[in-house]
């Protein structure tokens, strides 16, 4: 993904995750990632691959396209 897409994904990940009251640790456990990795995605310090992005969207109960708007 491009750096701009990573920033958009990270911003939406944070917004959706916190809006649902889910901690980074809880989400990480659900998708098999460390909470620090979730934090890096949210801050766009690490770019996410498509499969992991889909897994996170599924765990949050949203469409992947919702994470990229």
Wavefront OBJ file of the C-alpha trace (Angstrom):
o trace
v 0.000 0.000 0.000
v 1.123 3.564 -0.596
v 2.111 5.768 2.337
v -1.074 7.847 1.897
v -3.233 4.725 2.058
v -1.356 3.614 5.172
v -2.152 6.947 6.837
v -5.831 6.716 5.899
v -6.040 3.105 7.079
v -4.311 3.970 10.358
v -6.567 6.947 11.068
v -9.687 4.897 10.351
v -8.390 1.932 12.332
v -7.965 4.148 15.376
v -11.362 5.814 14.925
v -13.270 2.560 14.434
v -11.402 0.614 17.117
v -11.834 3.280 19.796
v -15.423 3.903 18.729
v -16.175 0.265 19.446
v -14.337 0.382 22.779
v -11.740 -2.193 21.734
v -8.183 -1.896 23.025
v -5.126 -2.379 20.854
v -4.356 -5.457 22.936
v -7.823 -6.970 22.370
v -7.703 -6.343 18.632
v -4.175 -7.679 18.401
v -5.201 -10.865 20.198
v -8.148 -11.304 17.842
v -6.000 -11.080 14.711
v -2.781 -12.589 16.062
v -0.699 -9.415 16.327
v 1.060 -7.627 19.153
v -0.603 -4.458 20.463
v 2.470 -2.460 19.470
v 1.948 -3.554 15.861
v -1.631 -2.267 15.973
v -0.260 1.026 17.321
v 2.279 1.249 14.507
v -0.482 0.713 11.946
v -2.589 3.438 13.568
v 0.303 5.911 13.466
v 1.261 4.842 9.920
v 4.726 3.951 11.202
v 4.242 0.577 9.590
v 2.385 -0.139 6.366
v -0.104 -2.991 6.449
v -0.508 -5.739 3.874
v -3.866 -6.449 2.303
v -4.491 -9.778 4.067
v -3.840 -8.305 7.513
v -5.962 -5.257 6.690
v -8.843 -7.570 5.749
v -8.397 -9.589 8.961
v -8.513 -6.410 11.035
v -11.601 -5.123 9.214
v -13.320 -8.476 9.777
v -12.399 -8.446 13.473
v -13.876 -4.945 13.783
v -17.027 -5.988 11.920
v -16.576 -3.525 9.060
v -15.849 -3.752 5.352
v -12.269 -3.264 4.246
v -13.466 -0.365 2.081
v -14.675 1.365 5.278
v -11.088 1.309 6.525
v -9.856 3.051 3.379
v -12.402 5.889 3.051
l 1 2 3 4 5 6 7 8 9 10 11 12 13 14 15 16 17 18 19 20 21 22 23 24 25 26 27 28 29 30 31 32 33 34 35 36 37 38 39 40 41 42 43 44 45 46 47 48 49 50 51 52 53 54 55 56 57 58 59 60 61 62 63 64 65 66 67 68 69
